Amino acid sequence: MLDLQRLRALHAVSVHGTVGAAAVALGYTSSAVSQQIAKLERETRTVLLEREGRGVRLTDAAHHLVATAQELLAIVERAETELEERRGVPSGRLTVAAFPSAARGLMPSVLADLAVRHPALDARLTEVDPHLSVDLVAKGAVDLVVAHDWDIAPLPAPAGVEQAVVGDDLCDLLVPSGHPFAERGTAVRREELGGERWICQPPGRVCHEWLVRTLRTAGHEPEIVHQADENPTLVALVAAGLGIALIPRLGRGPLPDGVVEVPLDPMPVRHVYALWRTGAARRPAIAETVRTLRAHWPGIAAHRPPASPPSPAAARTPSAPT
């Protein structure tokens, strides 16, 4: 008989791409995941992973087994959801993935609140790039995702995944204190942004694509002189007088000396969402986590609070929480 935990380990490698990443997601060591898959290979008398450079590649047999594992894990999830629903209180393990600024600026208070009010719930956080998160929840690698989108790149919600708005995160133009925009006291129009030296995230990130498309629409080709993944690094580069940056407020923290926050007109907004699988929508843990995310949505960002906390029934309807 196939062992479910070993199938879960193989499924995690398939979703995350490496043994190490799968181990992080499962809360195991890399050695433990390798051992689980080695035992599964002996049980099935099949080679499941092959070395490829420094990583591994799933064999054709492994891909077939992963499809079966996903079906079995979905059945287990339904059973666990029914049990939790009968108990009527959030309980069990809940894996949450969030993009970096939400992991820093929102999730610590949310997780602490959940831990105090619901001791039977074991909520665990993983920080992920936002473009990976929807796929992770769709494939069952995590239970709930906190993700974001911009007006130019709406967040996709594939079949079997539901979403609810958490809030709207405003973005400001950050400039060095000696910059002409810092002294004017009025909002800057997008048409005025030509000829600036920009600091932003690398290509492929939503923030980068938003900046490029927005400036091109306004008739400017952006000159991007410095690139970095993390917002604190971008802020530090602005403080050094090396350029200007567009940075959301969530998780940004206090600005250092030498950096001035200037509003844009119109002000850019990114929408923050919670996403979960339709099969888990009845879990009290899902509904309670969505409620807690909204309750802790920081006052630093303008947001659209719901008229009332989402109930488990409302959470099953994507349009209801918004």
Secondary structure, 3 states (H helix, E strand, C coil): CCCHHHHHHHHHHHHHCCHHHHHHHHCCCHHHHHHHHHHHHHHHCCCCEEEECCEEEECHHHHHHHHHHHHHHHHHHHHHHHHHHHHCCCCEEEEEEECHHHHHHCHHHHHHHHHHHCCCEEEEEEECCHHHHHHHHHCCCCCEEEEEEECCECCCCCCCEEEEEEEEEEEEEEEECCCHHHHCCCCEEHHHCCCCEEEECCCCCHHHHHHHHHHHHCCCCCEEEEECCCHHHHHHHHHCCCCEEEEECCCCCCCCCCEEEECEECCCEEEEEEEEEHHHCCCHHHHHHHHHHHHCCCCCCCCCCCCCCCCHHHHCCCCCCC
